[in-house]
């Protein structure tokens, strides 16, 4: 399931109400962001279906980006039970991402 966070309060509610959340922060001008987004969507559908996907536009929600110290795009944040577990920015390796979250994801959902 995917959603968009339109305020800091809404974003914090999404984190509190979901066990596992992947936050994808991007900008409209970022070409890498546009290429990476469908790859992450496909990956979550195929391997991590219980990971909730939340999109945040840094252009539209600078307060959220500032609160979580995100200064570049794309940035991927993964939260398990409301706690930040993983942060990757700029050059994001899908293979490293899979390696980094596979174990905690399996522990939480198996």
N, C-alpha and C positions, 0 to 999 in steps of 0.2 A: 504494500500500500504506500502511496506517495502523497505528499501534501506540501503546501507552501506555508511558511511562517511569515505573517504580516506584521508582527510586533514582537518585542522582547517578551512580553507577558504570554502571548500565544505560544512562542517557542519554548518557554520554560514549562508551560503546561504540557506540551507534546513530550518533552523529556521526562516529566514526572509520570505521565500516564502510559508510557511504553517501556518495556524491559530493554529493548535494543533499538537504537536509532543511528542511522547514518545521515549526517548533515552534509549537504553539498552546497558550498558557498561559491558563487561565481559572479562575474560581471557580464554585461551585455557585449562589451568590446573584446572579451577574451575568446580567441579562436580555439585555444586548447580546451577551454570549458565546453564549447559546443561539440567537440569531438569526443571528449571523455564521458559526457553525460549519458549517451545511449549505451556505452560500454558498461558503465556502472549499473544502469537499469537492468540490462541483460544479466549481468553477473548476480545481482540480488535475486532476480526471478529464478535463476537456475540453481544457485548454490546457497543463498542465504535468504530464503523467503520470509522469515520472521523478523528480518531487520527492516524497520520502518524507514523509508526514505523521505527526507525533508529537504526541500530546496529553499535556499535563501539567496536573494539578489543583494549583493553588497551595495549596489547603486541605490536600491530602494530601502534597504534596512541597514544603514551604517551603524545604528545603535547596537544591533545584535553582533555585527562583526567586531565592533570596538569592545563590547563586553567580553567577548571570547578571544580577544587579541588576534584577530585574523586581519592580516595586512596585505595579503596577496591572493590571487585567484589563479587556478582553482585551489580550494582547500577542502579537504575531506576530514570530518570529525566523526569518530564513532564513540557512542556512549552506551555503556552497559549499566543498567539500573541507575541511570542519572549521573554516572561518573564518566568523565572523559577517559577513554581507554587508548585511543589512537588518533594521531594528527598527522596528516600528510599534506604538503603544499607544493604548488608549482609543478614539479615533475613527479607525477604519481604513477608508480608501477603497479599494474593490476596484479601481477604475480606476487609481489611483496605484500600487497594488501590482503590477498587470499591467505598467504602464509601467516600474516600477523593476526588475523581475526578468526581463523578456522577453529583453533583450540577453544578460546573462550566462548565462541558461538556454540560449539558442540556441547561444552560443559553446561551451558545455560539451557539449551533446548533439547537435549537428548536424555 
